[in-house]
Structure formats: structure tokens, C-alpha cells
């Protein structure tokens, strides 16, 4: 480890105190869903986007809105429907008859945290308008280009049950999301707590802003300075290349299961997410646990399975877990 590792750790510990403040505020509103809340904060810290799969009623919208409130940021929710147009997201030009000019009316994408609800319900041209804004972090309306204000994060949701009349996201577009999260039901105790808390008509809990948006941007600079050993960089590359060439990593049983492996984006996102995970835990250096903690969420949507895998009911989660169990940890 380099000489200044202690200095980096001290800097991280001082800088990351606000993370616990965010968690505390979230706990006042959200019952359980610790996994979802942690991943939302990781998304903010890395400046990347999240694809979320879960049935309705699991506090996805509430969690996203509350995270935005805790950092005093602007929140926007877009309900995707088949009749949605790109202009409904981006904004449009409005004619001013008084002077014959056009005024720009900005759309709901001009926010810090955007919830794209049921993204697969809108046609491809609307999906691509959103994904282009996510990638370029800018929007063009009538020849004028506007930079999106940082921090900017998109949380896109999909319902895994109702697939009729949907427009599935192409693989190339799914690859742009850092995480794909699968949200499950709360435990029995948590559900009872939710019921008790929501039984009153005056159940609104005011959320205090724990930090300002600029604190998130400063945290990103600290995250960039977090130390990662070269052996861990090799470990990340090994995990990703194992999805393309399983036989090279003694994973012969997977060779017929994977049609296409993960792209180099997977290595980039594993690196960034692992650093942010170390930051969240007050460490100035990355350990294998950081990589393992975020690995499944980073990789599960980047593999395309063969017909053989589908016939045997093998999922991408099964394959990613097998890779993590087999590839040697430094």
C-alpha cells in the first residue's frame, strides 16, 4: 500500500460522515429496504444510473423521492406510457405570438434525480431520448444544448410480471445502467411495521436535508483518490473476462450457457462501485469484499444467455454467483 493510505482513509472518514445522516433520514420514512437505499446512495456517489426490477408497492418511488429530499435536490417522476413522446421528457419550444419568438419549456428530465417509472412501457424513440440524456448529460431542444445539472441520476423501473404490450430495452441500452437491482418483498415484521405506520391518514414524515448537492460532487473527488491495489484490478478484469471465456477460469460447465459476456463497461463500473462502497464504509482503500458486494448488481444484466441455459432454467444470477465462487480472490 502507498505511504499516504492513512491520509486517504482519514480524508474518507471525515468526508463520508454525511452518508450515515442520509441513512438515518431514510430510515424515518422507509421501513426495511436497506439494500435498495444503499444502492441508491452508491448510484449518487458514482454519478451513475440504476435499473430497478420489482413488483408495484415496494417503496421504489418513495425511496427515490426521499433520497432526493435528503440531499436537497430536485426530484422528477415520469410515468412511461405507449403514447409518450420524446418532447414530453426533454421539453419543447413554445411560440410567443407577441413577438414571434420561441420560448424553451424544459421537460421533467431537468432534475437531479429522475424516476423513469416502467421504462419498458414507452416506445424505442422515447427510451433512446432518455438514455441519450443519461449518457451525454445534456439535452438539445430546437438547436440549443443545455447541460444537465449535477448530481444527475436516473432510476428506471420495470415490472417483472406484466410484460404484455411492453417494449423491452435493447441490450446496448441496458448496458448503460451501472446497477440492475431486483427488489423483493419485505419481511413479515417489516410489513407489520409498514401497516402500522401507514394506518393513519396523517402519516407524512417530513424529511430534513442531510447535505447539499455540492457535498455529493465533492465526495466523488474523494472517491477517485481511494486506493485500489493492482491485484484487485486484475481480479476485476478476471471476473469480467470469465463471462466471455469461462474455460480459461476452470468454468467449463458455463461455456455453453453464455452467448455473450459482459462488455468492458462492466470492469469500469465494478471499479467505480467498489471504490464508492469502500467510501461508504469509511475506508481509503478497496478490499475484495467491496467488489463482491456490488458484483452481482453490476454484472447480472450484462450477460446474454444461450438457449441451453434457458432450457435448464439457469439465470444470469446463477452464473455470476458461480463465477465469484470460482475465480481466485487475491
C-alpha angles and dihedrals in degrees: 000000000000121000095251096054091109090051091052091048092051090049091049093048091051095043097045099055091101091064091072089047089056091049091050092052091046091052089057089062108023123058111212117327089121090154092055093046093049092050092049090054090047088053091053093047093051097038091233135128133254133216112205127197120193143118119268119278100040096118096257094138093040092050093049093047092047093050089053091050093050091058093039091242133145115264126201130182122200120190106210115220134168093256095053117123129207089246089060087065104033103034133242147237117265120203115236107208093193095069102007093244132128122241122204116238108194119220131226092274087078093089137094097242119029123190109204099195116207094352091184092065093072125075123261096262091058093046091050091049089056095043092049090053089049092052101039096033088217137090129212119210118178094339093312117113121211124192114226114240116252134266090053122168133164122208109193120190133204129189108227093201108052108055098151113116094007131133107224115220112252116245092248091057096043087054090066092069114088094208135027108196127195110206120203134196120283120257120264092259092048092049091052089051091050091050092050093047095047097042092090120077089220095057097131112130113200111230120218121214106248094189142358123253092253089063089064091052091050090049090056090059090053091048090055089058094054111119121244119184117231090240089061091048087054089048091055092049090048091052092051097043089049087068089058100038109022094168091065088062098045091260096127092147090065098049094093094039102065118068095178127010131215121294125237086265086076091062091048093049094044089054094048096042092048091052091049090048090053089049091050088054094049097252128135092206137051123245128190090259090065091056093045092048094059099028100094094048092049097046108033096084097042099069125084111205127218125240087254091061092047091049090054092045091242112159131205087248090059091051095046091049090050091051092051090048093051108035109090116254114223 
